[in-house]
């Protein structure tokens, strides 16, 4: 395996430039899909390499249940500084599992409570709750994807702003934004170097929904007003793990983007531009992560097979 087993743990650094540039230079839909894919691949590769290092480290511990051949000196020499790296990978992988497990449990708990709050209401695409607290969010899953909005929120908006709100939340549901958000959240739990991608995707899914709402309403200014008003009156009251018009975050940037010209739709920017080079660097880093982790996994599997007596 050599030093290649460590590279997928640091290659997410190659995605940092595009995490920032994509917010400014790419269409939100393109940026969301690309960054989610890059984050998912790099997170899987990081987890695989930690698991490979943990195998080497666990085999050195006295009383381990692994075959004796797995602690063979040739196996240990396949990892530079195996005494430190192999043992350090054990608590690191444990921390990753715990962090991802907590994120999944929190996500499921929030969605379950949101669905329980709607029990007894008619199964329609929009659930209006008689609550003076202003909030609105997209609730996927269950028997039906739904938009949840309170009477307090509806009372704060004009008819056109309500159309913008519903168009925004419908985009979250139809584009399955909750899957993108959960993917990058788990990726960031797996490798802290992926946190900038998580922040970028969290922002870009809202920008994606903003642009779709602007097309549906026919006025970018109306959506900008709806965003500002909803955020002002709600104070981020929506569940933190669910996409929402008034989701906490860089609201001034969202409003400024809507007050400017609409983004140009490009599947992939030209290579010899700043964002194009950043994208090629990020995708190259993801590709190398996959190659290095696959090479390390195959190498270790062959070594363990050779060291294990039949």
NORNORQUI-V229296 format. One line per field, one symbol per residue. ss: DSSP state (H for helix, E for strand, C for the rest). phi: phi as a letter, one per 40 degrees, with the letter a starting at -180 (. if undefined). A space follows every 50 residues. Layout:
# NORNORQUI-V229296
ss=???
phi=???
This chain:
# NORNORQUI-V229296
ss=CCCHHHHHHHHHHHHHHHHHHHHHHCCHHHHHHHHHHHHHHHHHHHHHHH HHHHHHHHHCCCCCCCCHHHHCHHHHHCCCCHHHHHHHHHHHHHHHHHHH HHHHHHHHHHHHHHHHHCCCCCCCCEEEECCCCCCEEEECCCCCCEEEEE HHHHHHCCHHHHHHHHHHHHHHHHCCHHHHHHHHHHHHHHCHHHHHHHHH HHHHHHHHHHHHHHHHHCCHHHHHHHHHHHHHHHCCCCCCCCCCCCCCCC HHHHHHHHHCCCCCCCCCCCCCCHHHHHHHHHHHHHHHHHHHHHHHHHHH HHHHHHHCCC
phi=.gcccccccbcdccccdccccccbbbcdcccccccccccccccccccccc ccccccccccccgcccdccccddcccccbcfccccccccccccccccccc cccccccccccccccccccgcdcbcbbbccacccaaacbcggcacbbbac ccccccbccccccccccccccdcccfccccccccccccccbdccddcccc cdcccccdcccccccccgacccccccccccccccggccdccbcadbccic cdcccccccccccccbcacdccbcccccccccccccccdccccccccccc cccccccccc
